[in-house]
């Protein structure tokens, strides 16, 4: 931004009266002061974001900082017919993340210097319909944002059109997405802001946010976080975001060790499944390990969830079709209300247990939606996890 010089007219006036010693001394003093002001201005390091956002007259455009503690508003303005805008903020020594937002439409941006970003966008739809001139870094962030939106839409369609087994299909989609992003973005340039940005992408499933890379629940994701953390240590040592990456990586390692120890303790007597000793709706203790010799559908379900009745009816058909051939269902309720659960399962023919201890987390921690299903063979071994089951009936028939 260009600052107005409050001394400009006085300087011009003084220069026209060189014969006055007093005025000449004042002019020299003012010149010295002006030089000082200019020097101070040069050290005031700012970055600028300018551009045009069409079709948004009278909309409020927010300029926000995406900090480690959350989103903070830096500035805002009401757009006029031209849609022109300009924002500025102090720069920092490492890449930082900012947003331009109107309502729920967001443009994500990365800044790593005193550069000026020039943006052209159109509203509505500015989240996808925008361009950042001469900024390869922000072009990559746009690519990642568009891929994230596409994944979100695909998962929503699956939830709406294929509710049975949706969780396993979505898990596979996310896994494919992670492999693509890791290979083509993060591992190629882990020191870049867009690689950091990719680590914290998420989608919404069943009104819940789910991190795509989640080292707290998926130990192999820790390797990806570690790659970026190591690279940022080299390029941005001591930065708060660098330390944040290390903290996440260290915490995930600690969590993995705890989970491993828990599995060892729970599985000490049985080399196959992790046993879940819970009581059924009649109060009797039931164990997964007592079902050795049968093909078992291990099912974690919330009866209070949307679509539960239709899902249970579908499961009844499968049970009736295969039960006489050695098929059993071990259904674990994750509902909050035990009395409600007992009412729901009173007429169901399979094993129904209720988890009020949290022991099911050995199986359910990676998932975010219900139902969660595993297949166990006659040797009491888990042979299919949620991400591997695409055709439930065919998988059961094969195991029988």
Residue pairs with C-beta under 8 A, 6 or more apart in sequence:
1 46
1 48
1 86
1 88
3 41
5 34
7 30
7 33
7 34
10 30
11 27
11 30
11 31
11 34
14 23
14 24
14 26
14 27
14 30
15 27
17 23
18 24
45 90
45 91
45 114
46 88
46 89
46 90
46 91
46 114
47 88
47 89
47 91
47 111
47 113
47 114
47 115
47 116
47 117
48 86
48 87
48 88
48 115
48 116
48 117
49 63
49 85
49 86
49 87
49 88
49 98
49 100
49 109
49 116
49 117
49 119
50 84
50 85
50 86
50 87
50 116
50 117
50 118
50 119
51 84
51 85
51 117
51 118
51 119
51 120
51 121
52 82
52 83
52 84
52 85
52 119
52 120
52 121
53 61
53 79
53 83
53 85
53 100
53 102
53 119
53 120
53 121
53 122
53 123
53 126
54 83
54 121
54 122
54 123
55 83
55 122
55 123
55 124
56 79
56 83
56 102
56 123
56 126
57 79
57 80
57 81
57 83
58 78
58 79
59 78
59 79
59 102
59 103
59 123
60 76
60 77
60 78
60 79
60 102
61 76
61 77
61 78
61 79
61 85
61 100
61 101
61 102
62 73
62 75
62 76
62 99
62 100
62 101
62 102
63 73
63 74
63 75
63 76
63 87
63 89
63 98
63 99
63 100
64 71
64 72
64 73
64 74
64 98
64 99
64 100
64 101
65 71
65 72
65 74
65 89
65 96
65 97
65 98
65 99
66 97
66 98
66 99
66 108
68 240
68 241
68 244
71 99
74 87
74 89
74 98
75 87
75 89
77 85
79 85
89 98
91 111
91 113
91 114
93 236
93 239
94 112
94 232
94 235
94 236
94 239
94 241
94 242
95 110
95 111
95 112
95 137
95 192
95 193
95 196
95 236
95 241
96 110
96 111
96 112
97 108
97 109
97 110
97 111
97 193
97 197
98 108
98 109
98 110
98 111
99 106
99 107
99 108
99 109
100 106
100 107
100 109
100 119
100 121
100 126
101 107
102 123
102 126
105 123
105 124
105 125
105 126
105 127
106 127
107 119
107 121
107 126
107 127
107 130
108 141
108 142
108 145
108 197
109 117
109 119
109 132
109 138
109 141
110 137
110 138
110 141
110 193
110 194
110 197
111 117
112 137
112 193
115 135
117 132
117 133
117 135
117 138
118 132
118 133
118 134
119 130
119 131
119 132
119 133
120 130
120 131
120 133
121 129
121 130
121 131
122 129
122 130
127 145
127 149
128 145
128 146
128 149
130 142
132 138
132 139
132 142
137 192
137 193
137 194
140 185
140 192
140 194
141 193
141 194
141 197
144 181
144 185
144 194
144 197
144 198
144 201
147 177
147 180
147 181
148 201
148 203
148 212
151 173
151 174
151 177
151 203
151 212
152 203
152 204
154 173
155 170
155 173
155 174
155 203
155 205
158 166
158 169
158 170
158 173
159 166
159 170
159 205
159 206
159 369
162 169
163 307
163 310
163 311
164 311
164 314
164 392
165 373
165 389
165 390
165 392
166 369
167 367
167 368
167 369
167 370
167 371
167 372
167 373
167 386
168 373
168 385
168 386
168 387
168 388
168 389
168 390
169 390
170 205
170 369
171 366
171 367
171 386
171 387
172 387
172 388
172 390
174 203
174 210
174 212
175 387
177 212
178 212
178 213
178 221
178 224
181 198
181 201
181 212
182 224
185 194
185 195
185 198
186 195
186 198
186 199
186 224
186 227
186 228
187 224
187 227
189 195
190 227
190 228
190 230
190 231
190 232
191 228
191 231
191 232
191 234
191 235
195 228
195 231
196 228
196 232
196 241
196 245
198 213
199 213
199 224
199 225
199 228
199 245
200 211
200 213
201 211
201 212
201 213
202 209
202 210
202 211
202 212
203 209
203 210
203 212
204 210
205 368
205 369
206 368
206 369
208 368
208 369
210 368
213 221
213 224
213 225
214 221
215 221
215 222
215 224
215 225
215 248
215 249
215 251
215 252
216 251
216 252
216 255
217 365
217 366
218 366
219 252
219 256
221 252
222 249
222 252
222 253
222 256
225 245
225 248
225 249
225 252
226 249
228 245
229 242
229 245
229 246
229 248
229 249
232 239
232 241
232 242
232 245
233 242
233 246
236 242
259 362
259 365
262 362
263 274
263 362
266 274
266 275
266 359
266 362
267 273
267 274
267 275
269 275
269 289
270 289
270 380
272 289
272 292
272 376
272 379
272 380
272 381
272 382
273 288
273 289
273 298
273 376
273 380
273 381
273 382
274 288
274 362
274 363
275 287
275 288
275 289
276 287
276 288
276 330
276 332
276 353
276 355
276 359
276 360
276 362
276 363
277 285
277 286
277 287
277 359
278 285
278 286
278 332
278 353
278 354
278 355
278 357
278 359
279 285
279 286
279 353
279 354
280 286
280 351
280 352
280 353
280 354
281 341
281 342
281 345
281 346
281 352
281 353
281 354
286 330
286 351
286 353
288 296
288 298
288 330
288 376
288 380
289 380
291 328
291 330
291 376
291 380
292 378
292 379
292 380
293 326
293 378
294 326
294 327
294 328
294 378
295 322
295 326
295 327
295 328
295 375
295 376
295 377
295 378
295 396
295 399
295 400
296 327
296 328
296 329
296 330
296 375
296 376
297 318
297 327
297 328
297 329
297 330
297 373
297 374
297 375
297 376
297 392
297 396
298 330
298 332
298 363
298 373
298 374
298 375
298 376
298 382
299 315
299 329
299 330
299 331
299 332
299 371
299 372
299 373
300 331
300 332
300 334
300 360
300 363
300 364
300 367
300 370
300 371
300 372
300 373
301 308
301 311
301 331
301 332
301 333
301 334
301 370
301 371
301 372
302 308
302 333
302 334
302 335
302 370
302 371
303 312
303 333
303 335
303 340
303 341
303 344
303 345
304 335
304 336
304 337
304 340
305 370
308 344
311 371
312 348
315 329
316 348
316 349
318 392
318 393
318 396
319 327
319 329
319 349
319 350
321 393
322 396
322 397
322 400
323 349
325 400
326 378
326 400
327 396
327 400
328 350
328 351
329 350
329 351
330 350
330 351
330 353
331 345
331 348
331 350
331 351
331 352
331 353
332 353
332 354
332 355
332 360
333 341
333 344
333 345
333 352
333 353
333 354
333 355
334 355
334 360
334 364
334 370
335 341
335 344
335 354
338 354
338 356
341 352
341 354
342 354
345 352
363 372
363 374
364 372
366 386
367 386
372 386
373 386
373 389
373 392
374 382
374 384
374 385
374 386
375 382
375 383
375 384
375 389
375 395
375 396
375 399
376 382
376 383
377 383
377 399
378 399
383 399
384 395
389 395
